[in-house]
Amino acid sequence: MAGGSMSFAEFMNACLYAPGLGYYAAGNRKFGAGGDFVTAPEISPVFSRVVARQVASVLEQLSTPSVLELGAGSGAMAVEIYKKLRELGAAPEKYRVLEVSPDLRERQQRRVAEQLPDDVERFEWIDDIPEAMSGVIVANEVLDALPVERFEMRGVDVLQHRVSTDGDGFVIRSSEAPTVLIEAVRGIESDRGQRLPAGFCSEICIAASDWTARLASSLQQGAIFLFDYGVGRDVYYAPDRDGGWLRCYFRHHVHSDPLVYPGIQDITAWVDFSLVAEAAVAAGAEIGGFVTQAHFLLAGGLDAELHLMQDAPLDEQLELASAVKTLTLPGEMGEHVKCLGLVKGDVRTPDALTMMDITHTL
Ligand SMILES: C[S@@+](CC[C@H](N)C(=O)[O-])C[C@H]1O[C@@H](n2cnc3c(N)ncnc32)[C@H](O)[C@@H]1O
């Protein structure tokens, strides 16, 4: 139907989100030890509790604030953020969730009903980014689940990777890139002040620009916290990163072949946070800070959360200590996952964005 091939972004979109068949749209396990990968909210509730402290610090400055979580996965973060906000006396009137997967939306609703039976009516699942809102928007590992284009430089020309079939399976074919992709690559080159080398192959997430711009335009006053594996553009498109940032997950095995196990494995790509920041700023937001996950947690109240656990049974404390290591260690999640914090309207920069701010790398 697509004329024999589809762009890599269309292929990735189908593999992840095709109704009833895509990785996120079918009923497989995905998250946690029995799934394919582990995200910070699945490692320990302490992650979401620290995020909640930062959310509360913004909500308290606004008159009718709400929270919007994008791509809530199993619902773990939604439940824990809400619980902590309630504990802090900062529960919002509305905790909205925008989830593209009907299967996950159902799981999230079940979890909220089981774990927060008295507060169900405060939760609302919405189908699109609201026209306007005040409050806080959070998204953990959503940007890296948006479909990316793959491109390759032939001399100075930009080729688009398209997915086709040779009869036995899927294959990549390169063909002349559409204008939107050529322009995006030329933008990267002019930003870096040099041409990408011949033969260089990487990804670009055109969808992330539009997505971020819509979030930033929607927010009238408040903050946006975007957590993801990613780096600034200089590192993303450094010549030694030839081959790009795509990663596939199947039962906790990481590999780089997106053409196998369609709909059964997760496909993700690290995020070019410079692209995200540019889109946000163009839509009227300011960069509050760009920090590693470790620094976000350390400056955001991790010590206070650990203090609250000091009388917990020893086995719980040991489990927590191990989770904190995974969340904060450099060379792993602590450093590879970053938080881009955006602010809009008259709000103070949240504390978690103030330690070792690396906005200059964007
Ligand atoms: C890698 S999972 C992360 C889930 C969860 N935030 C966590 O940290 O465990 C990506 C999530 O984003 C959702 N998603 C993907 N594209 C989205 C979009 N455009 N809007 C909202 N959710 C989206 C997926 O269905 C899934 O729930």
The ligand as a MOL file (V3000), in Angstrom:
LIG
                    3D

  0  0  0     0  0            999 V3000
M  V30 BEGIN CTAB
M  V30 COUNTS 27 29 0 0 0
M  V30 BEGIN ATOM
M  V30 1 C 9.1010 3.5950 27.3970 0
M  V30 2 S 7.4310 3.7770 27.8710 0 CHG=1
M  V30 3 C 7.6220 4.6970 29.3820 0
M  V30 4 C 6.4890 4.4850 30.3340 0
M  V30 5 C 6.5720 5.2060 31.6710 0
M  V30 6 N 6.6080 6.6350 31.5150 0
M  V30 7 C 7.7450 4.7320 32.4850 0
M  V30 8 O 8.6520 5.5060 32.7150 0
M  V30 9 O 7.7440 3.5640 32.8820 0 CHG=-1
M  V30 10 C 6.7670 4.9510 26.7350 0
M  V30 11 C 5.3430 5.3310 27.0000 0
M  V30 12 O 4.9660 6.4480 26.1830 0
M  V30 13 C 3.7290 6.1760 25.5280 0
M  V30 14 N 3.6870 7.0550 24.3570 0
M  V30 15 C 4.3530 6.9580 23.2020 0
M  V30 16 N 4.0890 7.9960 22.3740 0
M  V30 17 C 3.2640 8.8120 23.0510 0
M  V30 18 C 2.6420 10.0640 22.7650 0
M  V30 19 N 2.8220 10.6820 21.5960 0
M  V30 20 N 1.8370 10.6050 23.6860 0
M  V30 21 C 1.6350 9.9880 24.8650 0
M  V30 22 N 2.1830 8.8000 25.2000 0
M  V30 23 C 2.9920 8.2180 24.3120 0
M  V30 24 C 3.7900 4.6740 25.3310 0
M  V30 25 O 2.5580 4.0960 25.0220 0
M  V30 26 C 4.3190 4.2520 26.7000 0
M  V30 27 O 3.3360 4.3020 27.6970 0
M  V30 END ATOM
M  V30 BEGIN BOND
M  V30 1 1 1 2
M  V30 2 1 2 3
M  V30 3 1 2 10
M  V30 4 1 3 4
M  V30 5 1 4 5
M  V30 6 1 5 6
M  V30 7 1 5 7
M  V30 8 2 7 8
M  V30 9 1 7 9
M  V30 10 1 10 11
M  V30 11 1 11 12
M  V30 12 1 11 26
M  V30 13 1 12 13
M  V30 14 1 13 14
M  V30 15 1 13 24
M  V30 16 1 14 15
M  V30 17 1 14 23
M  V30 18 2 15 16
M  V30 19 1 16 17
M  V30 20 1 17 18
M  V30 21 2 17 23
M  V30 22 1 18 19
M  V30 23 2 18 20
M  V30 24 1 20 21
M  V30 25 2 21 22
M  V30 26 1 22 23
M  V30 27 1 24 25
M  V30 28 1 24 26
M  V30 29 1 26 27
M  V30 END BOND
M  V30 END CTAB
M  END
